């Protein structure tokens, strides 16, 4: 079943099969972007996956990805839509057919992306806190910022952490 929706400034095509719901949106007034979402039908626990999440999960080479999602004309939107359709036909057959293993893999990729994002945010905060503390020679604060993230630190940061641990130990002598 296919639905075509037109709202002011936005066109949508929604395709429903027995296994999936695919949504394609084109905002022709504000962002001029084409966006794509794919949901497994009957699985409200998982929100729609974007085309980028799908391509990462399927390990599609970045060189095959669309170069952007902006389309300033209907012709651009059609070309981009065709590119997305071609990529999905080549790489996402199992997802489109609702196969369990394919959906399990994409859900695991989402969880990995969430963990990676959280780690990056934690590292960003810790690096800022450690840098401020380092400048003040507040080595206990450097240790506090870096120690929980030791496994994700660069070699230089591990060196700073070890130096700060030594200095903190001397302060207690």
N, C-alpha and C positions, 0 to 999 in steps of 0.2 A: 504494500500500500504506500502511495506517495502523496504527500500533502504539499501544496504550494501556498505560502503565506506572503502577503504583501502588507507591510505597515509603512507609515510615512518614513522614508529614508532607509528602510531595511527590507530585504527580501530573504525569504527562507525556503528551503526545500527540506522536508523531513521524510525519510524513507524508513518504513518499518517492514521487517521480515519477521518470520517466526522466531528468529534468534536475536536480532539486534535492531537498534534504532540509530540511524545515522542522520545528523543534522548539519546542514550547510547554511551559513548565514553570510549575507553581504550587506554591509552598511555603506550605502552610497551617498551619505550626507555628512557624517562626522569623521569617522576614522578611515573610511574607504578600505576597510579590511574584509577579507574573506576568512571566515573561521569555520572549523569543522570539529564536530564532536561525535563520538561513538560510544553507545551504551549497550550493555548486554540487557536484553529484554527480560523483565521480571526480576532484576537484581537491584533493588533500591539502595542497597548498602554501598554501591560503587557509583560515584558521580561519573559523568561523561568523561572520556579520555580525549584530549586534544590531539591534533595531528602530530605535534611535536612529541608528545608522550608515546604515541603509537610508534612513531619512527625510531625513537630511542629504544623502546622495548624490543622492536624487531631487528635492531642493530643495522638499520638501513644506513649505508654510507652517507655522510653529511653532503657529499657532492651530488647525491641524488635528490636531496630535499629541495623544496621550493626556495628560491633565493629571498623571498619575503612574502608577506601576505597582503600587501597593499595593492589595491586595484583602483586606479582613478577613472576607469571607464568600464562599461559593461563588457567590452571586448577583452580587457585585462582580466576581469573577473571570470570570464569564460575560460581564458587560457589557464588561469590559476586553478580553476575547478577541474579542468581536464588533467592538469599535472597531478593534482591530489588523487583523482580517480585512477590514473595510470599507476601511481606509486602503490595505492591500495590494492589494485588488481594484481600487481607483481609480488607484493610482500605480505598482504594481510588477509589472504584467502581464509585461513583458519579462524581468525578473529571474526571476519564477516559471516562465517558459517556458524559461529557460536561455540566452537570447540573448547572444551574445558581447559586443556593444557595451555592454549594460547591466551585465554583470559586469566588464568593463574599467573602466567609469566608477566603479563602487563600489570596486574595488580601488585606483583612482587617488585616490578620496576618502579611503580609509583611509591611503594614503601621505601625503597632504596633512595629514590630522589628526595623524599621527605627527610630521611636520616641524613643524607649528604647536605641538604640545605640547612638543617638544624646544626650540623657540625660546623659548616662554614660560618654561620651566624655566631656560634659560640667562639670559634677561633677569632673572628673579627673583634668581638668584644674583649676576649682575653688578650689579644695583641695590643689593643688600645690601652687596656688597664695595665698591662705589663710594661708598656713603653712609658707611660706616665710614672709608674712606680720606679722604673729603672733610672729615669732622669733624677728622681728624688733620692735615689739610693735606698729606697724602701724595699729591700730584698725579700722581706716576708710577704709583701703584697705581690711581688713578681712570682714567688712560689705559689701563692694562693691562686693567682690567675692561670698559671701555666700547668701546674702539676696534674689537674684532672684531665688535661688534654695532651699529655706527654706523647702518646702514641701518634698523634696527628701533627706534632710540631716539626718544623724544619730542623736540620742539624744545628744551625746557628741558634735557634730558639732553645733547643735542648742544652746547648752550651751555656746560654744565659741562665736557664733554669738550674743547671748544676752549679754554676757559679753563685747564683742567688741562694741555693740551698746551703752551700758552704758558708757564705757570709751570714746567713740567718743562724746557722749553727754556732758560729763564732760569737754572735751577739749574745747568745745564751750562756757563754762560758764565763 
